[in-house]
């Protein structure tokens, strides 16, 4: 441990103090006007936020998407009013009129920071623990891109900063994230810990007694402490010290929640507007005389003199290098700042022929290799399952402190941390990434998948071992309800391909998708490559795989993934009994629902009431497609341990059972 006060050098003056208190009171006034918000953190974390922004960070408010800017993630996203105050005073396009609309419908100042909603917000935060985890992802991206592109130029050379609170560090995902960061020696990651010892419910020691410094050091971090959160010089020197190490650094800053208010030091100041009387008392305690939403010119000038002038110079220097790089370096054709990169699949093909038997996880692996070959910015990893998921990129080694240019990230058994880090890598810009694990373990990471969707990030999640066909591993490893759960999430493309052809078609869609995450649900067991899928267009979500002989079939069988061959076999059996059957493959409900009414009618004619869905997962959600007159063959219990085919037969995934369900509908 290093006490930052021992190395203090920089002097701060009354203008700095005024700027800090302006941040405090502007934030508190926003909350009071909205009668909603979290003033505690705004009052106690303002000094560290001010020092970081005004004296340390390299950002240019006129170029807010500049890829080599320093990143800032307010992991304690409930302190959003403080972030909006910083953005406004720093010169971002966030006028005072928007601050006055804090937490109001349609404003650019929502209750928690939202990426894409407010200029200068680098990540959507609020779910505690995910912010620091996304910051880890951003630092991973910085280290990787620097290794790839900084041959003759310093195109990527910046820091990632985050402010976290006690709640962030109690969430389990934070432990996953700090272990990843320590393992990878992310020396350009600096986390400031607003250590105020108070949570929403009361004193922190009612819930936690751990030593944060020892915890982070054990995970390979450096640790610094600042005993007085009002000491601007000590905070500044701690950040200087953190930037001199090759390890990530935690700076624990001891603060008093709600500093200056009558309720300071208690949980009462955490999550409610202070009220007029308490605000007046806070103003008096801080010797702050300006009226609400009135800012002295000297404060704006302070940010112009420091943050803005420093950022403009840094941007101009970088742009000169970038122009030279664009003219002279062959890597320029692959370099991008866009967090929503498309992928080039022009030369990606499937090597499998009709009649081959291949698991979709293996078909996916072959496609991943080709995508990596033709896309320098495509990379990813697994939660210690790349050998089972088949997601190891053969053309590259492991991303590591010694080889950060490599494309395979070993996240360890940290599904939640992996997903959040993937969000951070994507938010950084310049990459398209994937992460993989067993489908049943998607539950561990669902909140981060939700964050992908909220931020419209094109992260690809590869989930294998997709059904009860896993067999001997039993119900703990056999997904049942996961498909329905992910399908219920807005702005997520859930795709369950039937064979190698549909896997390739799925990737052609994913390559062009830039506004939503995609989930690929793949089989462990081998599946036949079908003639009927050769020209499949997964982007439509569903299509008539095997048409009926007439325009008025006796029934429609709708299947996904490994149950598509079963549907075709059931049709063959029913055809022998002189029934006319249409078979529909529906790899993605979400994509099908986006198609025109005419197209959806062509696939599922509304006058055909006998419909059977076939999917070795929960039947939840299928009523939308089979209707009140249809039925579903699925699993609405947990699975069982046993031989895979035997388990499938036990749960009714046989031709005879499909025929039985048809006969029940026919005889109604």
Order of alpha helices (4+ residues) and beta strands (2+ residues): beta-alpha-alpha-alpha-beta-alpha-alpha-alpha-beta-alpha-alpha-beta-alpha-beta-alpha-beta-alpha-alpha-alpha-beta-alpha-beta-alpha-beta-alpha-beta-alpha-beta-alpha-beta-alpha-beta-beta-beta-beta-alpha-beta-alpha-alpha-beta-alpha-beta-alpha-alpha
